[in-house]
Amino acid sequence: MMLIMENILLAVNSLLANKMRALLTMLGIIIGIGSVIAIMTVGNSLTNSVSSSMESMGVNNITVGLQQKSEEKEVNESGAVFGNTNNSSAAATDKDYLTTQMIEKLCETYPDSIEAISASITVGSGQSKSGNTSANTQVIGTSAGYFVASNLTFLKGGTFSERDYDGAKKVAIVSDKFVNNMFDGDNEKALGSEVEVKTNDKYIGYTIVGVYKYEESSLGFSSASDDTVTTNMYIPLKTAISLDHSTGFSQFSVVTKTGIDSTNFVSQIERFFEPYYRNNNDFEVSAFSMESIVSTMMDMLSTITVAISVIAGIALLVGGIGVMNIMLVSITERTREIGTRKALGATNGSIRLQFIVEAVIICLIGGILGIILGVILGNVAATILGYPASASVTSILISLVFAMTIGVFFGYYPANKAAKMNPIEALRYE
């Protein structure tokens, strides 16, 4: 232990005696580790943001929908289906759609697995006007399970009642952006008020029963101002069916109960619908879980981050070569010192340890400075991109260990060369 401490002090004194040279030697290590940490920080920030955004859509959600039949199918891990489709490209008609009876039968078959069913019909986009004020909306008919799957935040009022759903009442849930444009942001005034919306060239009046908080998706960008942005207006599903005259759905979502393996349940859902579409020449039912999409996306982002980090890590090898080079120069300059120590009884092992410790100290200090630089750059880059910064403690520790390993690896050859010097020839060196 005392020998190691002595060698550390010798290494520090040697570095202080040649500050500029030591700093330039560390530069490759600083840049290499700084780059890796910065990339890992941005990658983690992006991964966490995307993961949070996708999970907010409902990690327990399974999307069930029509897809054109294929002659040869291949299912990947995420549940997506690929294959050579038939020559037919027919559009779905009423006979192809998923019906409410099918959905009800699905719920009856798997009551212990299904929490809610989210089904919706888009009536159309329209505009609500009152005097000089207006608001753009997209009118969507929803089932009760839609609000379980979407996790909307209500600012005033709430979801529809059973009477609203069963009676196809003309009631609506609007966004706070809609209220800002139509009621000067007064949610209290908006609740219970009637608004008329023009969709499909017809004005239809709805009574507002709820106001939700509008949130832009973090996966996209919107250039629309609050005055022109189009937000969703939700109405009961039966109301939408009466307006749109729809007889079924091209897709719907299943919210599974806690503890249910949604990936396995996907296969059960597809098997359930097989008898209904066995004789359908054009369409079949396919399902995929949000959980599998989140997992696939995380794996992809992690792979990209690691790949870029490995490329940035090449700078560490350059830095390591720089350390070896400067250690060889240092040994040449200190040949007489090495000869004196060996003449006084220093063993080959102690000489070797001295220079290995010096190389490790150089890389360790460079690694610490690189980590500080990388965390700062990563935080700045993540902030500019609009993601909450998230530095990985694991990547910091790995970088620190890697820096020390580089010190040992690239310091061993010069240290071994110093240890094998002939003391007599070393003392004669000028």
C-alpha positions as CSV (number, residue, x, y, z in Angstrom):
1,M,0.0,0.0,0.0
2,M,2.8,2.4,0.9
3,L,4.5,1.6,-2.4
4,I,1.4,2.5,-4.4
5,M,1.0,5.7,-2.4
6,E,4.7,6.6,-3.1
7,N,4.2,5.9,-6.8
8,I,1.1,8.1,-6.9
9,L,3.0,11.0,-5.3
10,L,5.8,10.5,-7.8
11,A,3.3,10.5,-10.7
12,V,1.6,13.6,-9.5
13,N,4.9,15.4,-9.0
14,S,6.0,14.4,-12.5
15,L,2.7,15.7,-14.0
16,L,3.0,19.0,-12.1
17,A,6.5,19.4,-13.4
18,N,5.2,19.2,-17.0
19,K,1.7,20.7,-16.7
20,M,1.2,21.7,-20.4
21,R,2.5,18.4,-21.7
22,A,0.3,16.5,-19.3
23,L,-2.8,18.5,-20.3
24,L,-2.1,17.9,-24.0
25,T,-1.6,14.2,-23.2
26,M,-5.0,14.1,-21.4
27,L,-6.8,15.9,-24.3
28,G,-7.5,12.7,-26.3
29,I,-8.9,11.0,-23.1
30,I,-11.0,14.1,-22.2
31,I,-12.5,14.4,-25.8
32,G,-13.1,10.7,-26.1
33,I,-14.9,10.2,-22.7
34,G,-16.6,13.6,-23.0
35,S,-18.1,12.6,-26.4
36,V,-19.3,9.2,-25.1
37,I,-20.9,10.7,-22.0
38,A,-22.5,13.5,-24.0
39,I,-24.0,11.0,-26.5
40,M,-25.2,8.7,-23.8
41,T,-26.8,11.6,-21.9
42,V,-28.7,12.7,-25.0
43,G,-29.6,9.1,-25.9
44,N,-30.9,8.4,-22.4
45,S,-32.9,11.7,-22.4
46,L,-34.4,10.9,-25.8
47,T,-35.2,7.3,-24.8
48,N,-36.8,8.3,-21.5
49,S,-38.9,11.0,-23.2
50,V,-40.1,8.7,-26.0
51,S,-40.8,5.9,-23.5
52,S,-42.8,8.3,-21.3
53,S,-44.7,9.6,-24.2
54,M,-45.6,6.2,-25.6
55,E,-46.5,4.8,-22.1
56,S,-48.8,7.8,-21.6
57,M,-50.7,6.4,-24.6
58,G,-51.4,3.3,-22.6
59,V,-48.8,0.5,-22.3
60,N,-51.7,-1.9,-21.6
61,N,-53.5,-1.0,-24.8
62,I,-53.9,-3.5,-27.6
63,T,-54.9,-2.2,-31.0
64,V,-57.2,-4.5,-33.0
65,G,-58.0,-3.7,-36.6
66,L,-58.7,-4.9,-40.1
67,Q,-55.8,-5.6,-42.5
68,Q,-55.8,-7.0,-46.0
69,K,-55.2,-10.7,-46.1
70,S,-51.8,-11.9,-47.3
71,E,-50.8,-15.1,-49.0
72,E,-47.6,-15.5,-47.0
73,K,-47.4,-14.0,-43.5
74,E,-44.5,-13.5,-41.3
75,V,-45.0,-12.1,-37.8
76,N,-42.1,-10.3,-36.1
77,E,-41.6,-10.0,-32.3
78,S,-43.6,-6.7,-32.1
79,G,-46.7,-8.4,-33.5
80,A,-46.5,-6.6,-36.9
81,V,-47.5,-8.8,-39.9
82,F,-45.6,-8.8,-43.1
83,G,-46.2,-10.7,-46.3
84,N,-47.1,-10.7,-50.0
85,T,-50.6,-9.3,-50.2
86,N,-53.2,-10.5,-52.6
87,N,-53.7,-8.6,-55.8
88,S,-57.0,-7.4,-54.4
89,S,-56.8,-3.9,-52.9
90,A,-60.5,-3.5,-52.2
91,A,-61.6,-0.9,-49.6
92,A,-63.4,-2.2,-46.5
93,T,-67.2,-2.1,-46.7
94,D,-69.9,-2.6,-44.2
95,K,-69.7,-6.4,-44.4
96,D,-66.0,-6.2,-43.5
97,Y,-66.2,-4.0,-40.4
98,L,-65.9,-5.1,-36.8
99,T,-69.3,-4.9,-35.3
100,T,-70.5,-4.0,-31.8
101,Q,-71.8,-7.5,-31.5
102,M,-68.3,-9.0,-32.1
103,I,-66.8,-6.6,-29.5
104,E,-69.4,-7.5,-26.9
105,K,-68.8,-11.2,-27.5
106,L,-65.0,-10.6,-27.1
107,C,-65.7,-8.9,-23.7
108,E,-68.0,-11.8,-22.7
109,T,-65.3,-14.4,-23.6
110,Y,-62.4,-12.7,-21.7
111,P,-64.0,-10.8,-18.8
112,D,-61.0,-11.4,-16.6
113,S,-58.6,-9.9,-19.1
114,I,-60.3,-6.9,-20.5
115,E,-60.6,-3.7,-18.5
116,A,-62.3,-1.6,-21.2
117,I,-62.9,-1.2,-24.9
118,S,-62.0,2.0,-26.7
119,A,-63.9,2.5,-29.9
120,S,-64.3,5.7,-31.8
121,I,-65.7,7.1,-35.0
122,T,-64.5,10.3,-36.7
123,V,-67.6,12.3,-37.8
124,G,-65.5,15.0,-39.4
125,S,-63.6,18.3,-39.0
126,G,-65.6,21.4,-38.4
127,Q,-65.7,24.9,-37.0
128,S,-67.7,26.4,-34.2
129,K,-68.6,30.1,-34.4
130,S,-70.1,32.6,-32.0
131,G,-70.0,36.2,-33.2
132,N,-66.4,37.1,-34.0
133,T,-65.0,34.1,-32.2
134,S,-64.4,30.6,-33.7
135,A,-62.6,27.3,-32.9
136,N,-61.5,24.5,-35.1
137,T,-62.5,21.0,-34.0
138,Q,-62.5,17.4,-35.1
139,V,-65.7,15.7,-33.9
140,I,-65.1,12.2,-32.7
141,G,-67.6,9.7,-31.3
142,T,-66.2,7.6,-28.4
143,S,-67.1,4.7,-26.2
144,A,-66.8,4.9,-22.4
145,G,-63.5,2.9,-22.6
146,Y,-61.9,5.6,-24.8
147,F,-61.3,7.8,-21.7
148,V,-59.7,4.9,-19.8
149,A,-57.3,4.3,-22.7
150,S,-56.4,7.9,-23.5
151,N,-55.9,9.2,-19.9
152,L,-57.3,12.6,-20.6
153,T,-56.9,15.2,-17.8
154,F,-60.2,16.9,-17.1
155,L,-60.2,20.5,-16.0
156,K,-63.9,20.8,-15.5
157,G,-66.8,18.4,-15.6
158,G,-66.2,14.8,-16.6
159,T,-67.0,12.0,-19.0
160,F,-70.4,11.1,-20.4
161,S,-73.1,9.4,-18.3
162,E,-74.7,6.1,-19.3
163,R,-77.8,8.0,-20.2
164,D,-75.7,10.1,-22.6
165,Y,-74.3,7.0,-24.3
166,D,-77.6,5.0,-24.4
167,G,-79.7,7.9,-25.4
168,A,-77.3,9.2,-28.1
169,K,-77.5,12.6,-26.4
170,K,-76.0,15.6,-28.2
171,V,-73.4,16.4,-25.5
172,A,-69.7,17.1,-26.0
173,I,-66.3,17.3,-24.2
174,V,-64.1,20.0,-25.5
175,S,-60.5,21.1,-25.0
176,D,-59.2,24.1,-23.0
177,K,-58.0,25.6,-26.3
178,F,-61.6,25.5,-27.5
179,V,-62.8,27.2,-24.4
180,N,-60.0,29.8,-24.7
181,N,-61.3,30.7,-28.2
182,M,-65.0,30.5,-27.5
183,F,-65.4,31.5,-23.8
184,D,-62.3,33.5,-23.1
185,G,-60.8,30.6,-21.1
186,D,-63.8,30.5,-18.6
187,N,-64.3,26.8,-18.0
188,E,-67.1,27.5,-15.6
189,K,-69.0,29.5,-18.2
190,A,-68.4,26.8,-20.9
191,L,-69.8,24.0,-18.8
192,G,-73.5,23.6,-19.7
193,S,-73.3,26.0,-22.6
194,E,-74.5,24.9,-26.1
195,V,-72.2,25.3,-29.1
196,E,-73.0,24.7,-32.7
197,V,-70.4,22.9,-34.9
198,K,-70.5,22.8,-38.7
199,T,-69.6,19.3,-39.9
200,N,-70.4,17.8,-43.3
201,D,-72.2,21.1,-44.3
202,K,-74.6,20.8,-41.3
203,Y,-74.8,22.8,-38.0
204,I,-75.4,20.6,-35.0
205,G,-75.7,21.9,-31.5
206,Y,-74.0,20.2,-28.5
207,T,-74.1,20.9,-24.8
208,I,-70.6,21.0,-23.2
209,V,-70.3,18.6,-20.2
210,G,-66.6,18.5,-19.8
211,V,-63.3,20.4,-20.5
212,Y,-60.0,18.5,-20.9
213,K,-56.5,19.7,-21.0
214,Y,-55.1,19.8,-24.6
215,E,-51.6,18.3,-24.8
216,E,-49.4,18.2,-27.9
217,S,-47.7,14.9,-28.6
218,S,-44.0,15.0,-27.7
219,L,-43.4,12.8,-30.8
220,G,-44.5,15.5,-33.2
221,F,-44.4,19.2,-33.8
222,S,-47.2,21.7,-34.3
223,S,-46.8,25.1,-35.8
224,A,-50.5,26.1,-35.3
225,S,-51.3,28.9,-32.9
226,D,-53.9,28.7,-30.2
227,D,-56.4,30.5,-32.4
228,T,-56.0,28.1,-35.4
229,V,-55.2,24.8,-33.7
230,T,-57.7,22.0,-34.3
231,T,-58.5,20.0,-31.2
232,N,-60.8,17.0,-30.6
233,M,-64.4,17.4,-29.6
234,Y,-65.7,14.1,-28.1
235,I,-69.4,13.1,-28.4
236,P,-71.1,9.8,-27.4
237,L,-70.5,6.9,-29.8
238,K,-74.2,6.3,-30.5
239,T,-74.5,10.0,-31.3
240,A,-71.7,9.8,-33.8
241,I,-73.2,6.6,-35.4
242,S,-76.5,8.4,-35.9
243,L,-74.7,11.2,-37.6
244,D,-72.2,9.2,-39.6
245,H,-74.6,6.2,-40.2
246,S,-71.7,3.9,-39.6
247,T,-72.4,0.2,-39.0
248,G,-69.0,-0.9,-37.6
249,F,-65.3,-0.1,-36.9
250,S,-62.1,-0.6,-38.9
251,Q,-60.3,-0.8,-35.6
252,F,-60.6,-0.4,-31.8
253,S,-58.4,-0.7,-28.7
254,V,-58.5,-3.1,-25.8
255,V,-57.3,-2.0,-22.4
256,T,-56.1,-5.0,-20.5
257,K,-56.4,-5.5,-16.8
258,T,-53.3,-5.1,-14.5
259,G,-51.2,-8.2,-14.5
260,I,-52.3,-9.4,-18.0
261,D,-49.5,-10.2,-20.4
262,S,-50.7,-8.1,-23.3
263,T,-48.3,-9.7,-25.8
264,N,-49.8,-13.1,-25.2
265,F,-53.3,-11.7,-25.2
266,V,-52.7,-10.4,-28.7
267,S,-52.6,-14.0,-30.0
268,Q,-55.8,-14.9,-28.2
269,I,-57.7,-11.9,-29.7
270,E,-56.5,-12.8,-33.2
271,R,-57.7,-16.4,-32.7
272,F,-61.1,-15.1,-31.4
273,F,-61.8,-13.2,-34.6
274,E,-60.6,-15.9,-37.0
275,P,-64.0,-17.6,-37.4
276,Y,-65.7,-14.3,-38.2
277,Y,-63.3,-13.7,-41.1
278,R,-62.5,-17.2,-42.3
279,N,-64.8,-16.7,-45.4
280,N,-63.7,-13.1,-46.0
281,N,-61.5,-13.1,-49.1
282,D,-60.1,-9.6,-48.5
283,F,-59.7,-8.9,-44.8
284,E,-58.6,-10.4,-41.5
285,V,-58.1,-9.1,-38.0
286,S,-54.7,-8.2,-36.7
287,A,-53.7,-7.1,-33.2
288,F,-50.6,-5.6,-31.7
289,S,-49.8,-4.3,-28.2
290,M,-48.4,-0.9,-27.3
291,E,-46.1,-2.8,-24.9
292,S,-44.3,-4.5,-27.8
293,I,-44.0,-1.2,-29.7
294,V,-42.5,0.5,-26.6
295,S,-40.1,-2.4,-26.2
296,T,-39.0,-2.4,-29.8
297,M,-38.6,1.4,-29.8
298,M,-36.4,1.3,-26.7
299,D,-34.3,-1.5,-28.1
300,M,-33.8,0.5,-31.3
301,L,-32.9,3.7,-29.6
302,S,-30.5,1.9,-27.2
303,T,-28.8,0.2,-30.1
304,I,-28.3,3.5,-32.0
305,T,-27.0,5.2,-28.8
306,V,-24.5,2.4,-28.2
307,A,-23.4,2.3,-31.8
308,I,-22.7,6.1,-31.9
309,S,-20.9,5.8,-28.5
310,V,-18.6,3.1,-29.9
311,I,-17.7,5.4,-32.8
312,A,-17.0,8.2,-30.4
313,G,-15.0,5.8,-28.3
314,I,-12.4,5.6,-31.1
315,A,-11.2,8.9,-29.8
316,L,-10.3,7.1,-26.6
317,L,-8.0,4.8,-28.5
318,V,-6.3,7.8,-30.0
319,G,-6.0,9.3,-26.5
320,G,-4.5,6.0,-25.3
321,I,-1.9,6.1,-28.1
322,G,-1.0,9.6,-27.0
323,V,-0.5,8.4,-23.4
324,M,1.8,5.7,-24.6
325,N,3.8,8.1,-26.7
326,I,4.2,10.6,-23.9
327,M,5.2,7.9,-21.5
328,L,8.0,6.7,-23.9
329,V,9.2,10.3,-24.1
330,S,9.1,10.6,-20.3
331,I,11.1,7.4,-19.9
332,T,13.7,8.6,-22.3
333,E,14.0,11.9,-20.4
334,R,14.3,10.1,-17.0
335,T,16.7,7.4,-18.0
336,R,19.3,8.5,-15.5
337,E,16.6,8.6,-12.8
338,I,15.6,5.0,-13.6
339,G,19.3,3.9,-13.6
340,T,19.8,5.6,-10.2
341,R,16.8,3.9,-8.7
342,K,17.8,0.5,-10.0
343,A,21.4,1.1,-8.7
344,L,19.9,1.8,-5.2
345,G,18.0,-1.5,-5.3
346,A,14.7,-0.8,-7.0
347,T,13.3,-3.9,-8.5
348,N,12.0,-4.3,-12.1
349,G,8.5,-4.6,-10.6
350,S,8.7,-1.3,-8.7
351,I,9.9,0.5,-11.7
352,R,7.2,-1.0,-13.9
353,L,4.5,-0.1,-11.2
354,Q,5.8,3.5,-11.0
355,F,5.2,4.2,-14.7
356,I,1.9,2.2,-14.9
357,V,0.6,4.2,-12.0
358,E,1.7,7.4,-13.8
359,A,-0.2,6.4,-16.9
360,V,-3.3,5.5,-14.9
361,I,-3.2,8.8,-13.1
362,I,-3.0,10.7,-16.4
363,C,-6.0,8.7,-17.8
364,L,-8.0,9.0,-14.6
365,I,-7.6,12.8,-14.4
366,G,-8.4,13.0,-18.1
367,G,-11.4,10.7,-17.5
368,I,-12.8,12.8,-14.7
369,L,-12.4,16.0,-16.7
370,G,-14.0,14.2,-19.7
371,I,-17.0,13.1,-17.6
372,I,-17.6,16.7,-16.4
373,L,-17.3,18.0,-20.0
374,G,-19.6,15.3,-21.3
375,V,-22.3,15.8,-18.6
376,I,-22.3,19.6,-19.4
377,L,-22.5,19.1,-23.1
378,G,-25.1,16.4,-22.8
379,N,-27.3,18.5,-20.6
380,V,-27.0,21.5,-23.0
381,A,-27.8,19.4,-26.1
382,A,-30.8,17.7,-24.4
383,T,-32.1,21.1,-23.3
384,I,-31.8,22.5,-26.8
385,L,-33.6,19.4,-28.2
386,G,-36.3,20.0,-25.6
387,Y,-35.8,16.8,-23.6
388,P,-35.2,16.5,-19.9
389,A,-31.5,15.8,-19.4
390,S,-30.8,12.3,-18.0
391,A,-27.1,11.4,-17.5
392,S,-26.5,7.7,-17.0
393,V,-24.6,6.9,-13.8
394,T,-23.7,3.5,-15.2
395,S,-22.1,5.0,-18.3
396,I,-20.1,7.4,-16.1
397,L,-18.8,4.6,-14.0
398,I,-18.0,2.5,-17.1
399,S,-16.2,5.4,-18.7
400,L,-14.1,5.9,-15.5
401,V,-13.1,2.2,-15.4
402,F,-12.4,2.2,-19.1
403,A,-10.1,5.3,-18.7
404,M,-8.1,3.4,-16.0
405,T,-8.0,0.3,-18.2
406,I,-6.6,2.4,-21.0
407,G,-3.9,3.7,-18.6
408,V,-2.9,0.2,-17.7
409,F,-3.0,-1.1,-21.3
410,F,-1.1,1.7,-23.0
411,G,1.2,2.3,-20.0
412,Y,2.4,-1.2,-19.7
413,Y,4.7,-1.2,-22.7
414,P,6.6,1.9,-21.7
415,A,6.7,0.8,-18.1
416,N,8.0,-2.6,-19.1
417,K,10.7,-1.0,-21.3
418,A,11.8,1.2,-18.3
419,A,11.8,-1.9,-16.0
420,K,14.2,-3.8,-18.3
421,M,16.8,-1.0,-18.6
422,N,20.3,-1.9,-17.7
423,P,21.2,0.3,-14.7
424,I,24.8,0.8,-15.9
425,E,23.8,1.9,-19.4
426,A,21.0,4.1,-17.9
427,L,23.5,5.9,-15.6
428,R,25.8,6.6,-18.6
429,Y,22.8,8.0,-20.6
430,E,23.3,11.7,-21.4
